[in-house]
Amino acid sequence: MNSPLTPDICIIGGGSGGLSVAAPPAAFGVDVVLVEKGKMGGDCLNYGCVPSKAMIAAGKHAHAIAEAPSFGVTAGEAKVNFGKVHDHIHSVISAIAPNDSVERFRAMGVNVIEAEARFVDKTTLMAGDTEIRARRYVVATGSSAFVPPIPGLDTVDYLTNETLFERTRAPKHLIIIGGGPIGMEMAQAHRRLGADVTVIEAAKALGKDDPELAAIVLENIRAEGVTILEGFKVTSVSKRGKTGVRIAYETEAGEGAVDGSDVLVAVGRLANVEGLGLDAAGVEHDRRGIKVGANLRSSNKRIYAIGDVAGGLQFTHVAGYHAGLVVQQILFRVPARENRDIIPWATYTDPELAHVGLSEEEAAKRHGGRISILRWPYAENDRAQTERKTRGLIKLVVDRKARILGVSIAGAGAGEMINMWALAVTNAMTLKDVRGYVPPYPTMAEIGKRAAVSYYTPMTRKPYVRWIVRFLRRFG
């Protein structure tokens, strides 16, 4: 057997988080080993963010043709070639893949080992036949689609995000179990690409988002022809005919069933902890992931966990954020702590749904109800009118000192607009800071400024303010 490798840092997982940890130390000449048993780029590149957004983009083009007559343009009925949609999706993956490739990271100086990793004790990892004894380990193995134990589900060829984007033919009637962000994004995209779609959700669709803003999104998705069944618990799945499926459910009103051609399971994700030998490494974990402190260290002080496997927010940008915190601690010996209050997220439906900071409910609990809620509708924005994107709303949550605690947006471009507000929340900015900047006209970013300025409107109604204004007009 070859001598053990003794790198400064060993990373398990070549997804977004793991790659973000590997690059900076390698640039400084630090000895880095990266172990990946599957595809480089992880779930996001190969099965998640990238292919799903590519499919959503295809659906938007089809929908744009349907909307064209409203602008005085007639393009006829959209014709979808699902095989070419598949090709589009995979060409996007191929275009990005070199950035995450084994070759690129080896060229950086990272020792990439393509094998399965398993801890054998608190200090030693086996990667295939290679023994590794690193000074620090970073587990970045991500998560996988959770497949619930629904009776009969294993008797049909159900889809998950790992198989959905391999299809070259559109489903005739896609039934989606799960009304979270993934389920609703894929429901709308497939509907726009020609499929009938039914979403079955046991609780509330988009239930983790602001109810007021989620309702705006769901109303639009329903208007496009997607059937959304809320409060429906799936009780069994069975084959129907040669290729169909039947989903049985129960509600407070009774039992029933929905027949379709295909079923997509989108009910959540499980952290990838199986087979890592975490017990041997003395790392506490459960089905939600590795238990870490705010510094992302596990119960074994040599081992950090980042991204989905750390059991917190499951977003690609969170994995990147975690990577920065870990690199800061390992490479520069500077303490760092995770702050989940500054993490934005977006759901790429149409209209989009985005959020950062505290929700209205969370802010009320933390501040004893001493908060203000500011709203401004898209319909009051000139650019939204020109684009016919008037369905939407921005909601700002601020404290008594006008500090911005949280922002939620439902509307066109919400995923881009939330960036400015993420900066504001991260830096504890106030409405005064927003009031002082000048957005170009006409842009949808003005919606946020209008909401911010509305905070000061009640002040103008106070008698002494009106007296000052009259005095200045007369003698100023």
C-alpha positions in Angstrom: 0.0 0.0 0.0 1.2 3.5 -0.8 2.1 5.9 2.0 -0.9 7.8 3.4 -1.5 11.3 2.0 -1.2 14.0 4.6 -2.7 17.2 3.1 -3.5 20.3 5.1 -7.1 20.1 3.9 -9.2 17.2 2.6 -12.6 17.9 1.1 -15.3 15.3 0.6 -17.6 16.3 -2.3 -17.0 18.1 -5.5 -20.2 20.2 -5.6 -20.5 23.9 -5.3 -19.4 24.0 -1.7 -16.5 21.6 -2.0 -15.1 23.3 -5.0 -15.4 26.7 -3.4 -13.3 25.4 -0.5 -10.7 23.8 -2.7 -9.8 26.8 -4.9 -8.5 29.5 -2.5 -6.1 27.2 -0.5 -4.7 25.7 -3.7 -4.1 29.3 -5.0 -1.9 29.9 -1.9 0.0 26.6 -2.5 -1.7 24.7 0.3 -1.8 21.0 0.0 -5.5 20.1 -0.9 -7.1 16.8 -1.6 -10.6 16.6 -3.0 -12.6 13.4 -3.1 -15.6 12.9 -5.3 -17.3 9.7 -6.2 -19.8 11.1 -8.7 -20.0 14.0 -11.1 -18.0 17.1 -10.5 -20.2 20.1 -10.0 -22.6 18.1 -7.8 -26.3 18.2 -7.8 -26.7 21.9 -8.7 -24.9 21.6 -12.0 -26.0 18.2 -13.1 -29.5 17.7 -11.6 -30.7 20.9 -9.9 -30.2 24.6 -10.3 -28.7 24.6 -13.8 -31.0 22.2 -15.7 -34.1 23.4 -13.9 -33.4 27.0 -14.8 -32.6 26.0 -18.4 -36.0 24.2 -18.6 -37.7 27.3 -17.0 -36.1 29.5 -19.7 -37.5 27.2 -22.4 -41.0 27.5 -20.9 -40.7 31.3 -20.7 -40.0 31.4 -24.5 -43.1 29.3 -25.2 -45.2 31.5 -22.9 -43.9 34.7 -24.5 -45.3 33.6 -27.8 -48.7 33.0 -26.1 -48.5 36.5 -24.6 -47.3 38.2 -27.8 -50.8 39.3 -29.1 -51.1 41.6 -26.0 -48.2 43.6 -27.4 -49.6 43.7 -31.0 -47.5 40.8 -32.2 -48.9 37.6 -33.6 -46.5 34.7 -33.8 -49.0 31.8 -34.0 -49.3 28.9 -31.7 -46.1 27.8 -29.9 -44.8 24.4 -31.0 -42.6 22.6 -28.5 -40.0 20.0 -29.5 -39.2 18.4 -26.2 -36.2 16.6 -27.6 -34.6 19.9 -28.4 -35.6 21.2 -25.0 -33.6 18.3 -23.6 -30.7 19.2 -25.9 -30.9 22.8 -24.7 -30.7 21.8 -21.1 -27.7 19.5 -21.6 -25.9 22.0 -23.7 -26.1 24.5 -20.8 -24.7 21.9 -18.4 -21.9 21.1 -20.9 -21.1 24.8 -21.2 -20.6 25.2 -17.5 -19.1 21.8 -16.7 -15.5 22.7 -17.6 -15.4 25.3 -14.8 -16.1 22.4 -12.3 -14.0 19.7 -14.0 -11.4 17.4 -12.6 -8.9 18.7 -15.2 -9.4 22.4 -14.1 -9.0 21.7 -10.4 -6.0 19.4 -11.0 -4.5 22.3 -13.0 -5.0 24.5 -9.9 -3.0 22.1 -7.9 -5.8 20.2 -6.2 -5.2 16.5 -5.9 -8.6 15.1 -7.1 -9.4 11.5 -6.2 -12.3 10.0 -8.0 -13.5 7.5 -5.4 -15.9 6.9 -2.5 -14.9 8.4 0.8 -15.3 6.8 4.2 -13.8 7.6 7.6 -12.2 4.7 9.4 -11.4 6.6 12.6 -11.3 10.1 13.9 -8.3 11.2 11.9 -8.2 8.8 8.9 -10.3 8.8 5.7 -10.2 6.1 3.0 -10.8 7.2 -0.6 -11.0 4.0 -2.5 -7.6 2.4 -1.7 -6.0 5.7 -0.8 -5.5 6.4 2.9 -5.7 10.1 3.9 -4.7 11.7 7.2 -5.5 15.4 6.8 -5.0 18.2 9.3 -8.6 19.3 8.6 -11.5 17.8 6.8 -14.5 19.5 5.1 -17.6 17.4 4.4 -19.5 18.8 1.5 -21.5 15.9 0.2 -24.8 17.7 -0.4 -28.2 16.1 -0.4 -30.4 13.9 -2.5 -34.1 13.8 -3.3 -36.2 12.3 -0.4 -38.4 9.5 -1.6 -41.2 9.0 1.0 -42.4 5.5 1.9 -45.7 5.8 -0.1 -47.3 2.4 -0.7 -46.8 1.3 -4.3 -44.4 4.1 -5.3 -41.7 1.5 -5.9 -43.9 -0.2 -8.5 -43.9 2.7 -10.9 -41.1 4.5 -12.7 -41.3 7.7 -10.7 -39.2 10.7 -11.4 -36.9 12.8 -9.2 -34.7 15.8 -10.1 -32.0 13.2 -10.9 -34.0 11.7 -13.7 -36.4 14.4 -14.8 -34.0 16.2 -17.1 -33.1 13.0 -19.1 -36.6 12.9 -20.7 -36.8 13.6 -24.4 -40.6 13.4 -24.6 -43.0 15.7 -22.8 -45.2 13.9 -20.2 -48.9 14.0 -21.2 -50.1 14.6 -17.6 -47.4 15.1 -15.0 -48.4 14.6 -11.4 -46.1 16.3 -8.9 -46.1 15.1 -5.3 -44.9 18.2 -3.3 -45.8 21.9 -3.7 -42.5 23.4 -2.6 -40.2 25.6 -4.7 -39.0 22.7 -6.9 -42.5 21.3 -7.4 -44.0 24.6 -8.3 -41.1 25.6 -10.7 -41.3 22.4 -12.5 -45.1 22.5 -12.6 -45.2 25.8 -14.4 -42.4 25.0 -16.7 -43.9 21.7 -17.9 -47.3 23.3 -18.3 -45.8 26.0 -20.5 -44.1 23.3 -22.5 -47.4 21.5 -23.2 -48.1 19.1 -20.4 -51.1 18.9 -18.2 -49.9 19.2 -14.6 -51.4 18.4 -11.2 -49.6 19.3 -8.0 -50.5 17.4 -4.8 -49.4 19.0 -1.5 -50.2 17.7 1.9 -50.2 21.2 3.5 -49.9 24.5 1.8 -48.1 25.1 -1.5 -45.0 27.3 -1.1 -45.8 27.0 2.6 -42.4 28.3 3.8 -42.8 31.7 2.1 -44.8 34.7 3.1 -48.5 33.6 2.6 -49.5 37.0 1.1 -46.8 36.8 -1.6 -47.1 33.1 -2.2 -50.8 33.6 -3.0 -49.8 36.0 -5.8 -47.6 33.3 -7.3 -50.0 30.5 -6.9 -52.9 32.5 -8.4 -50.8 33.0 -11.6 -49.7 29.4 -11.8 -53.3 28.2 -11.5 -54.4 30.8 -14.1 -52.0 29.1 -16.5 -53.8 25.8 -16.1 -51.9 24.0 -13.3 -54.1 22.2 -10.9 -52.9 22.6 -7.3 -54.4 20.4 -4.7 -53.6 21.6 -1.1 -54.3 19.6 2.0 -54.3 16.4 0.0 -52.3 13.5 1.6 -51.1 10.9 -0.9 -52.0 7.4 0.4 -50.8 5.2 -2.4 -49.4 5.0 -6.0 -50.3 2.4 -8.5 -49.9 1.6 -12.2 -52.8 2.5 -14.5 -52.8 0.6 -17.8 -49.4 0.0 -19.5 -47.8 3.4 -18.9 -50.1 5.5 -16.6 -50.1 6.1 -12.9 -52.9 6.6 -10.3 -52.3 8.6 -7.2 -54.7 8.0 -4.4 -55.2 10.6 -1.7 -57.3 11.5 1.3 -58.5 14.9 2.5 -60.8 16.1 5.3 -63.7 15.7 2.8 -62.9 12.1 1.9 -60.8 10.0 -0.5 -60.1 10.2 -4.2 -57.5 9.7 -6.9 -55.8 11.5 -9.8 -54.7 9.7 -13.0 -51.7 10.8 -15.0 -48.9 9.6 -17.2 -45.9 10.4 -15.0 -45.2 11.2 -11.4 -42.5 13.5 -10.0 -41.5 13.2 -6.4 -40.5 16.6 -5.0 -41.2 16.5 -1.3 -37.8 17.6 0.1 -34.2 16.4 0.4 -32.1 14.3 2.6 -28.5 15.0 3.6 -26.0 12.6 2.1 -24.5 11.1 5.2 -24.8 7.4 4.5 -21.6 5.5 3.9 -19.3 8.2 5.2 -18.3 6.4 8.4 -19.3 9.4 10.5 -19.8 7.2 13.6 -16.2 6.0 13.3 -15.1 9.6 13.0 -17.0 10.6 16.1 -19.2 13.0 14.2 -22.7 13.5 15.5 -25.4 13.4 12.8 -29.0 12.5 12.1 -31.2 12.2 9.0 -31.1 16.0 8.6 -27.4 16.1 8.4 -24.2 16.6 10.4 -24.7 18.6 13.6 -22.5 21.7 13.5 -22.1 24.8 15.5 -22.3 28.4 14.1 -18.7 28.0 13.1 -19.7 24.9 11.0 -17.4 22.6 13.1 -18.7 19.2 13.9 -18.3 17.3 17.2 -14.9 16.2 15.8 -13.0 19.4 15.8 -10.9 18.3 12.8 -14.1 18.0 10.7 -16.3 20.8 9.3 -19.5 20.4 7.3 -20.9 22.8 4.8 -23.9 23.2 2.5 -26.9 20.8 2.5 -25.1 18.2 4.6 -24.8 20.7 7.4 -28.5 20.4 8.1 -29.5 24.0 7.5 -30.7 26.0 4.5 -30.4 24.0 1.3 -29.3 26.4 -1.4 -26.2 26.5 -3.6 -25.3 30.0 -2.5 -25.4 28.9 1.1 -22.8 26.2 0.3 -20.6 29.0 -1.2 -21.2 31.2 1.8 -20.2 28.3 4.1 -17.1 27.6 2.1 -15.9 31.2 2.6 -16.5 30.9 6.4 -14.5 27.6 6.6 -11.7 28.9 4.4 -11.5 32.0 6.6 -11.0 29.7 9.7 -8.7 27.1 8.3 -6.5 29.2 6.0 -6.4 32.5 7.8 -7.1 31.4 11.4 -9.9 34.1 11.6 -13.0 33.1 13.6 -16.3 33.0 11.6 -19.9 32.3 12.4 -22.9 31.6 10.2 -25.6 34.2 10.1 -28.8 32.8 8.5 -30.6 36.1 8.8 -28.6 37.4 5.8 -29.3 34.5 3.4 -31.6 35.4 0.5 -33.5 32.9 -1.6 -35.6 32.9 -4.7 -38.2 30.6 -6.3 -38.0 31.0 -10.1 -41.7 30.7 -10.9 -43.4 33.5 -12.9 -43.9 35.7 -11.1 -40.7 35.1 -9.1 -40.7 34.9 -5.3 -37.7 36.1 -3.3 -36.9 36.8 0.3 -34.1 37.9 2.6 -33.9 38.5 6.4 -36.8 38.2 8.9 -40.3 37.4 7.8 -43.1 39.5 9.2 -43.9 36.9 11.8 -40.3 36.4 12.9 -39.7 40.1 13.1 -42.8 40.6 15.3 -41.6 37.9 17.7 -38.1 39.2 18.0 -39.1 42.9 18.3 -42.2 42.5 20.4 -44.5 43.7 17.6 -42.6 47.0 17.4 -42.2 46.8 13.6 -43.6 48.5 10.5 -44.7 46.8 7.3 -44.3 48.7 4.0 -45.8 47.5 0.8 -45.7 48.7 -2.8 -47.5 47.1 -5.8 -45.9 46.4 -9.1 -49.0 48.0 -10.7 -47.8 51.4 -9.5 -44.5 51.0 -11.4 -44.2 52.4 -15.0 -41.8 49.8 -16.2 -44.0 47.0 -15.0 -46.9 48.6 -16.9 -44.8 48.7 -20.2 -43.8 45.0 -19.7 -47.4 44.0 -18.7 -45.8 42.6 -15.5 -48.1 44.3 -13.0 -48.9 41.3 -10.8 -46.7 41.5 -7.8 -45.8 43.2 -4.5 -42.8 44.2 -2.4 -43.0 44.0 1.4 -40.4 45.6 3.7 -40.2 44.8 7.4 -38.4 47.5 9.5 -37.9 48.2 13.2 -38.6 51.4 15.1 -35.4 53.0 13.9 -36.3 52.2 10.3 -33.6 49.5 10.1 -34.4 47.0 7.4 -35.1 43.6 9.0 -36.5 41.7 6.0 -37.7 42.0 2.5 -40.0 39.8 0.4 -40.9 40.3 -3.2 -43.3 38.5 -5.5 -43.1 39.7 -9.1 -41.1 39.9 -12.3 -37.4 39.9 -11.6 -37.8 39.4 -7.9 -34.7 37.1 -7.9 -32.6 39.9 -9.3 -34.2 42.7 -7.2 -33.5 40.9 -3.9 -29.8 41.4 -4.3 -29.9 45.0 -3.3 -32.0 44.2 -0.3 -29.7 41.3 0.7 -26.9 43.9 0.8 -29.1 46.2 2.9 -30.0 43.5 5.4 -26.4 42.2 5.7 -25.1 45.7 6.5 -28.0 46.7 8.8 -28.9 49.6 6.5 -31.9 51.8 7.2 -34.7 53.2 5.0 -32.7 56.5 5.0 -29.9 54.7 3.0 -32.4 53.5 0.5 -34.2 56.9 0.3 -30.8 58.5 -0.6 -30.0 56.5 -3.7 -31.3 57.3 -7.2 -32.6 54.5 -9.4 -32.7 55.0 -13.2 -36.2 55.5 -14.7 -38.0 53.4 -15.7 -36.9 50.3 -13.8 -38.6 47.9 -11.5 -36.1 48.6 -8.9 -38.0 51.8 -8.3 -40.7 49.7 -6.6 -38.5 49.1 -3.6 -37.6 52.7 -3.2 -41.3 53.8 -3.4 -42.0 51.3 -0.6 -39.1 52.7 1.5 -40.2 56.3 0.9 -43.7 55.5 2.0 -42.4 55.0 5.5 -42.1 58.8 5.8 -45.5 59.6 4.4 -47.3 59.6 7.8 -44.9 62.1 9.1 -46.1 64.7 6.6 -49.6 64.4 8.2 -48.4 65.7 11.6 -49.5 69.3 12.4 -46.0 70.6 13.1 -44.6 69.3 9.9 -47.4 70.9 7.9 -46.7 74.2 9.7 -43.0 74.0 8.8 -43.8 73.3 5.2 -46.2 76.3 5.1 -43.6 78.6 6.8 -40.9 77.6 4.3 -43.2 78.1 1.3 -44.1 81.6 2.6 -40.7 82.9 3.9 -38.2 80.4 2.5 
